[in-house]
Amino acid sequence: MTREAVRVEADEAYLSNESTVTDINTFFEDACKSSCEGIMAKTLDIDAGYCASKRTDAWLKVKRDYIEELGDSLDLVPIGAWYGNGRKAGWYSPFLMACYNPDAEEFQGVCRVMSGFSDEFYKSELKFQFLLTLRMMRKKVKKEKKRA
């Protein structure tokens, strides 16, 4: 059975402390063996409360996927997407992923995944699309001038 938490005090929280590293690794391995997705590590800062769906530097997610020798891989392809809203308005995110079922000879939906793109990527991509559109409009105007 997996323990609910491993507490590491500030004076024990350093990489060369073999006891601490062993405790954390054991906790992580036990979590993975019991079919947990991974573990969460909280900073030692006082104001590090957990807020669901909010990403902060106060909490670190450690999943078996992040550990090279523990990761499983799947061959998936995107077969659909939802039009984003909020920060992702104007973009497709999340995506519906599928794997091929040779018995049924079809792709079958497996899960939704977020794009993984940062807000900075979306902003730069928006700027790129704007410049590309502007360039295409200029070419169209030049062609129309030549015709006239």
Residue pairs with C-beta under 8 A, 6 or more apart in sequence:
1 34
2 27
2 30
2 31
2 34
2 36
3 27
3 30
6 23
6 24
6 27
8 20
8 23
8 24
10 44
12 19
12 20
13 20
13 44
14 20
15 21
24 41
27 39
28 38
28 39
28 62
31 38
31 39
32 38
32 64
32 70
37 63
37 64
38 61
38 62
38 63
38 64
38 65
38 66
39 61
39 62
40 50
40 59
40 60
40 61
40 62
41 59
41 60
41 62
42 48
42 50
42 58
42 59
42 60
43 57
43 58
43 59
43 60
45 58
47 58
48 56
48 58
48 59
49 58
50 58
50 59
64 70
64 71
64 72
65 71
65 72
74 99
74 110
75 99
75 100
76 97
76 98
76 99
76 110
76 111
77 97
77 98
77 99
77 100
77 107
78 95
78 96
78 97
78 98
79 96
79 97
79 98
79 107
79 109
80 95
80 96
80 109
81 92
81 93
81 94
81 95
81 96
82 92
82 93
82 94
82 96
82 112
83 91
83 92
84 90
84 91
84 92
84 93
87 119
87 122
88 115
88 122
90 126
91 115
91 122
91 125
92 115
93 114
93 115
93 117
94 112
94 113
94 114
94 115
95 112
95 113
95 114
95 115
96 109
96 111
96 112
97 109
97 110
97 111
97 112
97 113
98 107
98 108
98 109
98 110
99 107
99 108
99 110
100 106
100 107
100 108
101 107
101 108
117 125
